[in-house]
Amino acid sequence: MCAFFSSFKQLIVQLFFKKKPYQKQTKMKNTLLFLLLMIPGFINGGLLHAQTLEGIVTDRVSGESLPGATIMVKGTTQGTVTGIDGDYRLSLQAGSHVITFSYVGYMPFEIDISIESGETIVRNVQLQPDITTFEEFVVVGYGTQQKKVVTGAIASVDAEAITSTPVLRVEQAMQGRAAGVLVTNLSGQPGEAPTVRIRGAGTTGNAEPLYVVDGMVVGGIDFLNPGDIESIDVLKDAASAAIYGARAANGVVLITTKSGVKGDLSLNYSYYQGVQNVARYVDVLDAEQYMMMMNEGARNAGQPEPFDPNEIPLHNTNWQKELFESNAPIANHELSVSGGSERSTYASSLSYFTQQGIIGGDRSQFDRLTARLNTRHQVNDFIHFGNNLAYSHIIRRGIASNASFNAAYSSALNIDPLTPVFQDDEAILSQPPYSNQPVVTNGNGKIYGISEHIGAEIVNPLALLEIQTGETRVDKIVGNVFGEIEPLEDLKFRTTLGIDLAYVLGDSYQPLYYLNGAQYNLNKTSVQKNIDRYYTWQFENTLTYSKQIDDHNFSALLGTTASKTNFENLYGFNADVDVSNPDHVYLNMATDTVWQAFGGAYHEALLSVFGRVSYNYLARYAFDATVRRDGSSKFGPNNRFGTFPSFGVTWMISEENFFPSLGPLEVVKLRASWGINGNQEIGNYQFISTIDRSRGYIFGGGRAFGASPSFIANRDIRWEESEQIDIAIDFGAYDNRLTGTVDYYVKTTKGLLEVIPIPGHVGNDPPVANVGSVENRGVEMSLNWRNYQPDFRYSLGVNAAYNKNEMTKIGNAEGILPGANWAVAGMVTRTELGLPIAYFYGYVTDGIFQNWADVYQHVNKNGQMLQPNAQPGDVRFVDVNGDGVINSDDRTMIGKPTPDWTFGMNGNFEYKQFDLGFLIIGTYGNDVFNGIRRRDLNNTNLSTDMLDRWTGEGTSNTIPRFTFSDTNQNNRISDLYIEDASFLRLKNIQIGYTIPASVLNRINARSWRVYISAENLITLTRYTGADPEIGALSSFDIGIDRGIYPQARTFRLGTSISF
């Protein structure tokens, strides 16, 4: 064993810990190596026994071995699992035992044995397939339930699904697998969290779900290693989520991490290495086309042509190819150890994940080191205790991922192709600005080119990346310790103390630089540092009682929760830094005498009591009722406490004698639920105002200063309340090989927190009040098929969800909420009564004026020209409100970023040693606002679509003429910017091969699998941009493409081995 770990150490050093450009990565990996070598300390030589039971577990139908089957000594917690060839070996004490064999999807099996001291017994066991998924258990709040008695809408994703199509982040494991759960990636930048919407956006504020990891409510899940996940259960309806009360209005995601199994030690290592590349380029003009179009734009505006038509361009830079990295690396290492004795189990893991971006390389990078230890210990028959503890260290470097200003990709799409990446012409370098400004150079001293044709925020994108040095480091500890006491039969008391501790350090360094005449820092170098500290503790106590009387099953839960979050931050800034290496820049190295320093803090607390009662009769009829009462420090004394009730019922109608025989349809279950959840995700202290001492007024020709409240406080603000009704049918057919679910829901959120308009003479900022409402209606459908045949197993799952979102109340006279802006063109989204949240807002067009007659005939009812400044080739706008004038009042809904339908399809196929897994996702009915091109600037590069512009009568009815003088305002926000963003994407496909047992026996391995996978391999869409999947942190920003950092196409080669 010592020799094995010595050779393992050498393998780790030689293959995985190569020198990287950043010293901080090396330190991280040295830490990981130290932790990896601590693993042997878990090994307990006392697990060896003299008596053994051994054999092989196989499928009774196909005869195939069943790796991972569980073998337990009945009435105890001692057991083991089968190896890759279905083989097992279980150490026993001398005497008589009942041994149980179980495997997911198979009927459990028991044998009775008597074993004498020193004896070895061989028992080969065949398990009968049982595809009755209604017998499976799912995680609910503070417990588990069998699917057949669950009254709520719960979608589950297990570890096998995560393994079959590996994900980079835990949220992505739900994408395409859970109907009604819309997971949208913000961008392709490493480390950026996706947005998750469960049954639509239920608020104009924070619409993210509540995440609960091993019972601990957490603020985010980027600290999790996906390989540590045992299951993900999404509570979609109010009845299943009501147990979390004031924080469950947007749904709840319950994440359970892996735990140990009593038996021999199991050591597992997995690794993958991959490369990433851009999947799709946006088509833009080359140098000759650009010169031609610029001449035309000037000519149509009556200006001199900037280029000689006979001129041959010196440079023809493809900025996208220059910007995107080739084969950007991605890698992941995981090492886990699990096992246990009769009274203790443990599961521990270490992982290191690193991903460089396809834009900027290591300037857009995410590194994560995680360590986890889960244990459970039995003191005696009625006292247990344990812990779930995780540590993570994250290093994140990021760039603007979807911005019109100061963003590398936006600049790459807009800068002219005539500018070279590097300027090496000595004659040009001897002239300003190269000769007299701090122009940007790369690591080899080469000078980046500066455009002579366009300015403002459009700069050389590689030069922009060169000066971006920001970095964020996060150390996080999340976990809990728990104790359980069973003083009476069927009665259990559990107490848990959890923590979520995060220490965040951010820094950035700004050198002297000159990018163009509008983007420069000629004054002083500077450094800034910020430190954030988050600390949350959570103390929970639950009392659970379960009882079966004949055919009646009862259970009750009573619990309390107390939690508190403390936040504190410090910020410092100073200038004149002599050190140029950003990795060695600190505040004390700056010499400027003027410092900036400030900080802040807040505290928030929650106190709760909750209860649930459940009853079922033969699992034919089931009833659940839940109530939770929460008190939150976020609300004033007038509405500090809220009550959140729910109930749900099920009827297994197929168990009734009157249920007719319907051929292959065997199981039909009806569900109905109702409940109210709350949303407290608002800022702290909204019910009380601080004092602003900078207020003043003019009196007697001078200014008098004083103090007043910063804003008008509202002591009556309360929770946003989401009321939801869910009606569903679950069914199974063909021996439950085919299972399905159809849900219909209506979710109404009332009391949305909005700013109330007040008269200007009040002289203060307006208050926030509960004055809005939004409704989501939808249908969710899912079908799953599982089958086993000799040498061949497969499963298929498809799901689809429809959602209609509508704002039903807005707390102002106009019935309108402003949304997001685009570049300098103003508002592009807004929310209006009777329409969905954050629809696209602009002018409606009706083709192109083909000739002067079209222009003159476009008149109002009085015969007046609607567009007197137009000419042939200009856009014809619609007088939407019919007032005879084309103006801002004609703006209306021109599209929406949220889909009507979302789709998902996944499959897994196993044939002998080979396996194939895939995931397909899609949306339908959503739009994108294509704001890639900065149309407020004349000389930006253009899409190749402009080659099909209007150049004369009949040449185009969709793309207007190109001119520098836009008297008709062709470029105003209109439906010409809106494109269909519906897409179908092969998100992941993986092909694997399991090494035969004959090979594994030579190295004493239990299993060994190798695989190749591809991500984002194929995307079918009509959208012309780089990526149709565009998320945002704010609901108002979703679907606006300002130059989105696209998701990468990734190829990975991986392996996993178990001993």
Secondary structure, DSSP 8 states (H G I E B T S, - for coil): -HHHHHHHHHHHHHHH----S-HHHHHHHHHHHHHHTTGGGG--GGG--SEEEEEEEEETTT--B-TT-EEEETTSS-EEE--TTSEEEEEE-SEEEEEEEE-TTB--EEEEEEE-TT-EEE--EEE-B---GGGSEEEETTEEEEGGG--S-EEEEEHHHHHHS--SSGGGGGTTTSTTEEEE-S-SSTT---EEEESS---SS----EEEETTEEES--TT--GGGEEEEEEE-SHHHHGGGGGG-TT-EEEEEE----SEEEEEEEEEEEEEEEES----B--HHHHHHHHHHHHHHTT---SS-TT---S----HHHHHB-SSEEEEEEEEEEEEE-SSEEEEEEEEEEEEEETBTEEEEEEEEEEEEEEEEEEEETTEEEEEEEEEEEEEEE---SS-SSS-HHHHHHHS-TTS-SB---HHHHTSTTTTTS-B-B-TT--BB---SS--TT---HHHHHHT---EEEEEEEEEEEEEEEEEETTEEEEEEEEEEEEEEEEEEEE--EESSSSSEE-S--EEEEEEEEEEEEEEEEEEEEEEEETTEEEEEEEEEEEEEEEEEEEEEEEE-B----GGG--GGGB--S--EEEEEEEEEEEEEEEEEEEEEETTTEEEEEEEEEEEETTS-TTS-EEEEEEEEEEE-GGGSTT---BTTEEEEEEEEEEEEEEE--S-TTTTS--EEEEEEEEETTEEEEEEEESB---TT---EEEEEEEEEEEEEETTTTEEEEEEEEEEEEEEEEEE----GGG-SB--EEEEEEEEEEEEEEEEEEEEEETTEEEEEEEEEEEEEEEEEE-SSTT-EEE--EETTTEE-EEEETTS-TTEEEEB-EEEE--SHHHHHH-B-TTS-BS-TT--TTSEEE--TT-SS--SGGG-EEEE-SS-SEEEEEEEEEEETTEEEEEEEEEEES-EEEE--S-TTSTTS--BGGGGGS--STTS-SSS----S--TT-TTSSBGGGEEE--EEEEEEEEEEEE--HHHHTTTT-SEEEEEEEEEEEEEEES--SS-S----SSTTTTTEESS----EEEEEEEEEEE-
